[in-house]
Amino acid sequence: MKAYRIIIAGGLGDVLLTTPTIKALKEADPDRKIVLYCMNKRQQGIFKNNPHIDRVTSTSFFKNPVSFVKYYMKWESFHTDFYAALMPAVFCDRNAKDLIAGLHQMELKDNKVQIFLSEKEENMARTFMAQYKNPILMHITSKTSKNQEWEVENWEELVRSMPEYTFLQLGVSAEKKVSNAVDLRDKVSFRDTLALIKYAKSFVGVNSSFSHATNAFDIPGVVLFGPARPEIWGHLNNINLYKPVRCSPCLELLFHSPCPYNKLCMHSISVEEVRAALFKQLS
């Protein structure tokens, strides 16, 4: 059986965006063996239970010495999903899922993010979320760029303005805590967080891996965009709030450099707009 080898690059959000292409590759040639080489275990976890994949392994030389040598000696073909080299925010008009498919000469018939939960994960998430009244998951930070973040004071005002809903904050403990939100930072694994998303009433946050995960389950969310464009990283199940200014989009130009204009694009999004968008999704 001929193998189609893919080196998985990018962050967890980028990995999620690769999943529709993997499905398309398998459906186009069911006899083709799909082998993925991941940089870390969190990437590997995204593909757990995925029926379109034959093998998920590591890029480590010690775990795959033969593949490692084949790659560097160019004895076998290896493909990549690294679409960031295209600088999509600046130069592209297609969604990232379609851009990734194009790297593999595929056209997507189904562009939904693919996440396959186990029965145990489903039961855990269903039980966990049932203890909260009207649960909304929240993710306020961006590993890619701090310029994508909204002020924590805005998140706290949003929570206060919707007392009939329970906000549960995702992320890691290094991120700022939102007052009056249930603190799940560093308390839930990445896989379990994906399961929680499926059983939430809604999601609100910035452009990140969790905003992409909502697409797998058609969760009606609200996503805030600033230096990135929703045409590239947005999903139809979400209301994507975007206030482009003259310097937008700048994500791939600044990356980790601070915005010289005090994140005007993010500050232009008001709490009232986010609240109204959430109520629209929840209705």
C-alpha positions, 0 to 999 in steps of 0.5 A: 500500500502506497503511503502518503506522508504528511509532516504536521507543522504549526500550532494546534489551531493550524493542525485542526484546520488540516483535518478536512484535507486529511479526510479528502485525501482518504476519500479520494483514494481509500487504499492510500495509507495516510501517515502523519508525523507530529512535532508533539503529543498535543498535535498527535492527540488531535488525530486520536480516533480519526478513521481517515488516518492509518498511523500517527507518529513523531518526527523524532529521529529516535522513534522513526530513524528510517523515516528520518533518513528517507526524508533527509536523503529525499528517498521518499516523498513527504508533504507538509501542511505549512500554509503560513509561508503563503502569508495568507492574511496579506496575500490570500482570499481563501479560507485556511482550510482550503489553502491547506487542501491546495497544498495537497492538490485537493478541493474540499467537498466537506470543509468542517474541522474533524474531531472524533471523541471517544464514548468516555470523553463524550460522557465526561463532557456531558456530565461536567457541563450539566452542572452549570447553568447555560454554560459558555466557554471563553478563551481570551488569549492568543499564543500567536500574537498578543495583538489579537487579545481583548482587554481583560476588563472587557471580558469581565464586563461581558461576564457581569452583563450576562448573569444568567449564563455561566462563563467557563474560562479555558487556557493556561494558568499563566493567562489572566484570570477573568473575574466571576468566570469558572476557572478551567485554566490548566485544569482540563486536558486539551482533548477533554477541552475539545469534548467540553466545547461540544456540550457548551451552549456557546463559545466566545473568544479570540482567534485561536485553536478553540475557536477552530474546534467549534467548527467541528461541532457547529457550536454557535460562537462569537470570535473577535478578530483584529490583526487577522482576517475572518475570511482566512481563519473564521468559520460559518458557525461563528459570528466573526467580529472584525473592525479592520483599520488602515493597518489591518491585517498585520498578523504576519507582519508583526507576529510577536512585536507589539502593535504601534497603534495600541491595538485599535482594531481590537479596541474598536470592538465593544462589549455591547457588540460582543454581548449582542452577538452572543445573544443572537447565537444563543437565541 
